[in-house]
Amino acid sequence: MSDTTIKKNGIADLIARNIRNYSMFLMLAVIMIIFAVLTGGINLNSRNFTNIFIQYSYVLILAVGMVQVIIIGGIDLSVGSVCAFVGAISAMAYNSGIGMVPTLLIALFVGGAIGAFQGFWIAYLQMPAFIVTLAGMLLFRGLTYLVTHVNPIGLKDDGYKQMALGMLDTGWHVGNVHLTALIIGIVLLVIYVIAEFISRQNKLRNHFEVIPVPLLIGKLVLIGALVIGLSQRFATYRGLPMVVIVLGITVFIFNFMMKNTVLGRYIYAVGGNARSAKLSGINSELVVFLVFCIMGLLSGLAAVVSTGYMNSALPQAGNLFEMDAIAACYIGGVSSSGGIGTVIGVIVGGLVMAAINNGMSLMNLGAHWQYVVKAVILLFAVFYDVYTRRKAGLG
């Protein structure tokens, strides 16, 4: 067999092994194109792009935590109720006049404490995550009703909602174009490209497999087009939404943690085989406990964002948040058996769900159709996971 054939086969094999990671990008692109045709391009305008991120940001934040829970083989059914409870607590704290920063810290603390409470039962008392978080879903929904007296809690002014609905405006405008969004997009893209080449050199130095240079360039061009295109959409509407900055920081922190830290490697190890991880010296109970603490922390952050978006704390807030976050994870390539998944993947999975909901809303289709379509997509996503694992001989 010639070297050329070996090289071609190697590239084909590399693409086949990574198709799972990139299929959701293709799915998102196809969905956006389909709805562009069906809505006359309305879904691609700047205002609609901004609204998608504002409306679904709290689901994406929850998905960042949920991916870690599912990777370790768990589930969290309580995040919607936790968001409602923390949202009510944070609204009351804000209305007391303490300011937005202390309110955010209180929300994060309460969310983290709830995650620690549930994580203790799951990690150290060996209770099934399904049962503990199901109990948590009922518990915190009931507590929300008690705290709010089944009445909405209005916010005293517009300061609270700035995180969810505010825009970063530095005053740098050229006509109707907000230059700040474009500048930030370009800077982030340059940092990403440099990081990719540094990562590639480190892998080569340690004799790890890397993708060929043409594929790397193609990947960078595609991602560059997406980043600049999205920045242009923000720049030509009202500028960069504050919630996108919050989401971006969250994604960066936890994507870095999962890929480059000991805790991240331990999470994948526990999810891949908890018994083997335990035998290799990993404190799997502590890892599970920390993952649920992180999930609680992100639930607190999502609570602040969703409460700000609604401009009030509603007793029924958070309904089906957990289902949307779980669906985003499975559509984004997380394995139903644990051990496999990425933060970037679930963000794309969440955007797939957001694009579908948004497109059907623009077509004036009712919520019942959205439930039907989301159910079908979720079934196919899990089927694809099971099928590819079986085909690869992974069970």
C-alpha positions in Angstrom: 0.0 0.0 0.0 1.4 3.4 -1.0 2.1 6.3 1.4 -0.5 8.3 -0.3 -3.2 5.7 0.3 -2.1 5.4 3.9 -2.3 9.2 4.3 -5.8 9.3 2.7 -7.0 6.4 4.8 -5.6 8.1 7.9 -7.4 11.4 7.2 -10.6 9.5 6.4 -10.3 7.6 9.6 -9.6 10.8 11.5 -12.7 12.5 10.1 -14.8 9.4 10.8 -13.7 9.4 14.5 -14.5 13.1 14.8 -17.8 13.2 12.9 -19.6 13.0 16.2 -18.0 16.3 17.3 -18.9 18.2 14.2 -22.3 16.7 13.1 -24.2 19.2 15.3 -22.5 22.1 13.6 -23.8 20.8 10.3 -27.2 20.2 11.9 -27.3 23.8 13.1 -26.3 25.2 9.7 -29.0 23.1 7.9 -31.7 24.2 10.3 -30.8 27.9 9.9 -30.9 27.5 6.1 -34.2 25.7 6.1 -35.9 28.3 8.3 -34.3 31.1 6.2 -36.1 29.7 3.2 -39.4 29.2 5.2 -39.3 32.6 6.8 -37.9 34.6 3.9 -34.6 35.2 5.7 -36.2 36.8 8.8 -34.4 34.3 11.1 -31.0 35.6 9.8 -31.5 39.3 10.5 -29.5 41.0 13.3 -32.4 41.6 15.6 -33.5 37.9 15.5 -29.9 36.7 16.2 -29.7 38.9 19.3 -33.1 37.8 20.5 -32.2 34.1 20.2 -29.2 34.6 22.5 -31.1 36.7 25.0 -34.1 34.4 25.2 -32.2 31.1 25.5 -29.1 32.2 27.4 -30.2 30.7 30.7 -30.8 27.3 29.0 -27.2 27.4 27.6 -25.8 28.3 31.0 -27.7 25.3 32.6 -26.4 23.1 29.8 -22.8 23.9 30.7 -23.4 22.4 34.1 -25.7 19.6 32.9 -23.0 18.3 30.5 -20.7 17.6 33.5 -23.5 15.9 35.4 -24.3 13.6 32.4 -20.7 12.9 31.7 -20.3 11.4 35.2 -23.4 9.3 34.6 -25.8 11.4 36.6 -28.8 13.6 35.9 -30.3 16.7 37.5 -34.1 17.1 37.3 -34.2 19.9 39.8 -32.6 22.8 38.0 -35.8 24.4 36.8 -37.2 24.4 40.4 -33.9 25.6 41.7 -33.9 28.5 39.2 -37.4 29.5 40.4 -36.4 29.3 44.1 -33.1 31.2 43.7 -34.8 33.7 41.4 -37.3 34.5 44.1 -34.6 34.8 46.8 -32.5 37.0 44.6 -35.5 39.3 43.7 -36.3 39.8 47.4 -32.6 40.5 48.1 -32.4 43.0 45.3 -35.6 44.7 46.4 -34.1 45.2 49.9 -31.7 47.7 48.3 -28.4 45.8 48.6 -27.5 46.3 44.9 -26.9 44.0 42.0 -23.5 42.6 42.8 -24.4 41.4 46.3 -27.6 40.0 44.8 -25.7 38.0 42.3 -23.3 36.7 45.0 -26.3 35.6 47.1 -27.8 33.8 44.1 -24.6 32.0 43.4 -24.1 31.1 47.1 -27.7 29.7 47.4 -27.4 27.8 44.2 -24.1 26.3 45.2 -25.4 25.4 48.6 -28.4 23.6 47.0 -26.0 21.7 44.7 -23.8 20.8 47.7 -26.9 19.5 49.5 -28.0 17.3 46.6 -24.4 16.3 45.8 -23.9 15.0 49.4 -26.8 12.6 49.1 -25.7 11.4 45.7 -21.9 11.2 46.2 -21.5 10.2 49.9 -24.8 8.5 50.7 -24.9 6.7 47.3 -28.4 7.7 46.5 -29.4 7.6 42.8 -29.1 11.1 41.2 -32.5 10.6 39.5 -34.3 10.1 42.9 -32.4 12.9 44.7 -32.9 15.5 42.1 -36.6 14.4 41.5 -37.1 15.1 45.2 -35.2 18.4 44.8 -37.5 19.3 41.9 -40.6 18.9 44.2 -38.9 20.4 47.3 -37.7 23.6 45.7 -40.9 24.1 43.7 -42.8 23.9 46.9 -40.4 26.3 48.7 -40.8 28.7 45.8 -44.6 28.7 46.3 -44.1 29.3 50.0 -41.6 32.1 49.6 -43.6 33.9 46.9 -47.0 33.1 48.4 -47.8 32.1 44.8 -47.6 35.7 43.6 -45.0 37.3 41.3 -42.2 39.3 42.9 -41.7 42.5 40.9 -38.3 44.2 40.7 -38.1 47.7 42.2 -36.1 49.1 39.2 -34.4 48.2 35.9 -31.0 47.6 37.5 -31.6 43.8 38.0 -32.4 43.1 34.4 -29.3 44.7 32.9 -27.4 41.4 33.0 -30.2 39.7 30.9 -31.3 42.6 28.6 -28.6 45.2 28.8 -26.1 46.0 26.0 -22.4 46.8 26.2 -22.2 50.3 24.7 -18.8 52.0 24.7 -20.0 54.7 22.3 -17.9 53.5 19.4 -20.3 53.8 16.5 -19.9 54.2 12.8 -23.4 55.0 11.6 -25.6 52.2 13.0 -22.7 49.8 13.5 -21.5 49.2 17.1 -17.8 48.7 16.7 -17.3 47.2 20.1 -18.9 43.9 19.1 -16.8 43.6 16.0 -13.5 44.5 17.9 -14.3 41.9 20.6 -15.1 39.3 18.0 -11.8 39.9 16.1 -9.8 39.8 19.3 -11.4 36.6 20.5 -10.8 35.0 17.1 -7.1 36.0 17.1 -6.7 34.5 20.6 -8.4 31.3 19.5 -6.2 30.9 16.5 -3.0 31.4 18.5 -4.2 29.0 21.2 -5.0 26.3 18.5 -1.5 26.6 17.0 0.1 26.5 20.5 -2.0 23.4 21.4 -0.9 21.8 18.1 2.8 22.4 18.8 2.4 21.0 22.3 0.8 17.8 21.0 3.5 17.4 18.3 6.2 17.9 20.9 4.6 15.1 23.0 4.0 12.8 20.0 0.2 13.0 20.1 -2.0 12.7 17.0 -3.0 16.0 15.4 -5.2 16.8 12.4 -3.4 17.7 9.1 -2.7 21.3 8.4 -5.3 21.7 5.6 -8.0 20.4 7.9 -6.8 22.7 10.7 -6.9 25.7 8.3 -10.4 24.7 7.1 -11.6 24.4 10.8 -10.1 27.8 11.6 -11.7 29.4 8.5 -15.1 28.0 9.4 -14.9 29.1 13.0 -13.6 32.5 12.0 -16.5 33.0 9.6 -19.0 32.0 12.4 -17.3 34.4 15.0 -17.1 37.4 12.6 -20.6 36.7 11.2 -22.1 36.6 14.7 -20.2 39.7 15.8 -21.5 41.5 12.7 -25.0 40.5 13.6 -24.7 42.0 17.1 -22.9 45.1 15.8 -25.6 46.0 13.3 -28.4 45.8 15.8 -27.9 47.2 19.3 -24.4 46.0 20.1 -23.1 43.2 22.2 -25.6 41.9 24.8 -24.3 41.7 28.3 -25.7 38.2 28.7 -23.6 37.0 25.8 -20.5 38.2 27.7 -21.7 36.3 30.8 -22.3 33.2 28.7 -19.0 33.6 26.9 -17.1 33.8 30.2 -19.0 30.8 31.6 -18.2 28.7 28.5 -14.6 29.7 28.5 -14.0 28.9 32.2 -15.7 25.5 32.1 -14.4 24.5 28.6 -10.9 25.3 29.9 -11.6 23.3 33.1 -12.8 20.2 31.2 -9.9 20.2 28.8 -6.9 21.5 30.7 -7.3 20.7 34.4 -7.0 17.7 36.7 -10.7 18.0 37.8 -11.8 17.9 34.1 -9.8 14.8 33.5 -11.2 13.2 36.7 -14.7 14.0 35.5 -14.2 12.1 32.3 -12.5 9.3 34.1 -15.3 8.9 36.6 -17.9 9.0 33.8 -16.0 6.5 31.7 -15.6 3.9 34.4 -16.2 5.0 38.0 -14.8 1.7 39.5 -11.6 1.9 37.5 -11.2 5.6 38.4 -11.6 4.7 42.1 -9.0 1.9 41.8 -6.6 4.3 40.1 -6.7 6.6 43.1 -9.3 9.1 42.1 -11.6 10.3 44.8 -14.8 9.7 42.8 -17.1 10.7 45.6 -15.5 14.2 45.8 -15.6 14.5 42.0 -19.3 13.8 41.9 -19.9 16.1 44.8 -18.0 19.0 43.1 -19.9 18.4 39.8 -23.3 18.9 41.6 -21.9 21.9 43.4 -21.0 23.4 40.0 -24.5 22.5 38.7 -26.0 24.4 41.6 -23.7 27.4 41.1 -24.7 27.6 37.4 -28.4 27.2 38.3 -28.0 30.3 40.5 -26.5 32.2 37.6 -29.2 31.0 35.2 -31.8 32.1 37.9 -30.6 35.6 37.8 -30.5 35.8 34.0 -34.0 34.3 33.6 -35.5 36.5 36.4 -33.9 39.5 34.8 -35.3 38.5 31.4 -38.8 38.2 32.8 -38.3 41.3 35.0 -39.9 39.5 37.9 -39.6 36.3 39.9 -42.6 34.1 39.0 -43.7 31.1 41.1 -44.0 29.0 38.0 -40.6 30.1 36.6 -38.2 27.4 35.4 -40.8 25.1 34.0 -39.1 22.5 31.8 -35.7 24.2 32.1 -34.2 20.9 33.0 -35.7 19.2 29.9 -34.2 21.9 27.6 -30.8 21.6 29.2 -30.8 17.8 29.0 -32.0 17.9 25.4 -29.2 20.4 24.5 -26.6 18.0 26.0 -27.8 14.9 24.0 -28.2 16.9 20.8 -24.7 18.3 21.4 -23.0 14.9 21.4 -23.0 13.9 25.0 -23.2 10.1 25.4 -26.2 8.7 27.2 -23.9 6.2 28.9 -21.6 8.9 30.3 -17.9 9.7 29.8 -18.3 11.6 26.5 -19.2 15.2 25.8 -17.9 18.7 25.5 -19.0 22.2 26.6 -18.8 23.6 23.1 -20.9 20.7 21.8 -23.8 21.3 24.2 -23.8 25.0 23.4 -24.3 24.1 19.8 -26.9 21.6 20.8 -28.7 24.3 22.8 -28.5 26.7 19.8 -30.0 23.9 17.6 -33.0 23.8 20.0 -33.2 27.6 20.1 -33.1 27.9 16.3 -35.9 25.4 16.0 -38.1 27.1 18.6 -37.3 30.5 17.1 -38.0 29.4 13.5 -41.3 27.8 14.4 -42.3 30.9 16.3 -41.5 33.1 13.3 -43.8 30.8 11.2 -46.5 31.2 13.9 -46.6 27.5 14.7 -48.0 26.8 18.2 -46.0 25.6 21.2 -47.5 22.1 20.8 -45.6 21.7 17.5 -42.4 22.8 19.2 -42.8 20.0 21.8 -43.4 17.5 19.1 -40.3 18.5 17.1 -38.1 18.7 20.1 -39.2 15.2 21.2 -38.4 13.8 17.7 -35.0 15.4 17.6 -34.1 14.2 21.1 -35.1 10.7 20.2 -32.9 10.8 17.1 -30.0 12.3 19.0 -30.0 9.5 21.6 -30.5 6.9 18.9 -27.5 8.3 17.0 -25.4 8.0 20.2 -26.5 4.4 20.8 -26.0 3.4 17.2 -22.6 4.9 16.8 -21.4 3.4 20.1 -22.7 -0.1 19.1 -21.1 0.2 15.7 -17.8 1.2 17.3 -18.1 -1.8 19.7 -18.4 0.3 22.8 -21.6 -1.3 24.1 
